[in-house]
Amino acid sequence: MSNYKELVIRLEKLREYLKILKELKEKCALADFKRDNVLRGALERYLQLSAEAAIDIGEIIISELMLETPMSHKEIFEIMGKEKIIPPLLAVRFCDIAKFRNILVHDYVKLDLEKMYDYLRNDLADFKKYIIAIAKFIKKFN
């Protein structure tokens, strides 16, 4: 895999972002995010960066394997699930994360703090599962 270094860099960044999100999860309640715009901004940004890293990883793998070209971020995860690069159920979860990323980036006026907080409380494990699946996939090529 010629882009092995790029994948490793993005996996490391994703781990870094998740560590920060885990700290926010442990230290902050919903009320803290409602009260503190800086904390809310950190939550938004690190959720976005985590989604972006997952998307980038998928794009690299799809390109390396010369699979069909995704027309959206959601399709990246659909292709990865179909090709068994990540488990199909995880692919479905990441389709939702791709949609959420679009809201973070483009429809930020419509951001729902409670939904962001729910992602923080309940969906970080999906990113960990994604990292594990990608690491297993990469090992096949090394």
HUHUKA-V568659 format. One record per residue. OMEGA is omega in degrees with one decimal (NA if undefined). D_FIRST is the distance of its C-alpha to the first C-alpha in Angstrom with 1 decimal. Layout:
[[OMEGA	D_FIRST] [OMEGA	D_FIRST]]
This chain:
[[-173.2	0.0] [179.5	3.8] [-179.0	5.6] [-179.3	5.5] [-179.9	9.1] [177.6	10.1] [-179.5	9.6] [178.8	11.4] [-178.4	14.0] [174.8	14.8] [178.1	15.1] [177.7	17.4] [178.3	19.3] [176.6	19.7] [178.7	21.1] [179.8	23.4] [179.9	24.7] [176.8	25.4] [178.7	27.3] [178.7	29.5] [177.5	30.1] [176.8	31.0] [177.3	33.5] [-179.6	34.9] [-177.2	35.2] [-172.7	37.1] [-168.6	39.4] [172.4	40.2] [178.9	42.1] [-180.0	42.3] [178.4	45.5] [179.6	43.8] [177.7	41.4] [-174.7	44.4] [-170.6	46.4] [-178.7	43.8] [179.0	42.0] [176.5	39.8] [179.2	38.6] [178.0	38.1] [178.1	36.1] [178.8	33.9] [179.3	33.3] [-174.7	32.6] [-177.3	30.2] [170.7	28.1] [178.6	27.9] [-179.2	26.8] [177.8	24.1] [178.2	22.8] [-180.0	22.7] [179.7	21.0] [178.8	18.2] [178.3	17.7] [179.9	17.8] [179.2	15.3] [179.1	12.7] [178.9	13.5] [179.9	13.4] [-178.2	9.9] [-179.9	8.7] [178.5	11.4] [-179.5	10.5] [-177.7	6.9] [-178.9	8.7] [176.9	11.7] [179.4	14.1] [-178.2	17.5] [178.3	18.1] [179.7	19.7] [179.0	23.1] [176.4	23.5] [177.8	22.0] [-179.3	23.5] [176.6	21.8] [-177.3	18.3] [174.9	19.4] [178.8	21.3] [-179.3	18.3] [176.9	16.2] [-179.8	19.4] [-178.7	20.0] [179.1	16.6] [174.4	17.2] [170.4	14.2] [179.3	17.1] [-178.1	20.6] [178.6	22.7] [176.3	25.4] [177.4	23.1] [177.9	21.9] [179.3	25.6] [-179.3	26.2] [171.2	23.4] [176.4	25.0] [178.4	28.0] [177.0	26.2] [177.0	25.0] [179.8	28.6] [176.9	29.8] [178.8	27.5] [176.3	29.1] [178.8	32.5] [-174.2	31.6] [-169.7	30.6] [-176.5	32.9] [-175.0	35.8] [177.8	36.3] [-177.9	40.1] [-176.3	39.8] [179.1	37.9] [-177.5	39.4] [-179.7	39.5] [176.8	40.2] [177.0	37.1] [-179.9	34.9] [176.9	36.7] [175.3	36.0] [-179.9	32.2] [-175.8	32.6] [-166.8	34.7] [-170.2	32.9] [178.6	29.4] [178.9	27.6] [177.6	26.8] [178.4	24.7] [177.5	22.4] [177.4	22.3] [178.8	21.5] [179.3	18.7] [179.7	17.2] [-179.9	17.6] [-179.7	16.1] [178.7	12.9] [177.0	12.8] [-179.9	13.5] [-179.7	10.8] [-178.8	8.1] [178.4	10.1] [-175.8	9.7] [-178.5	6.2] [NA	7.8]]
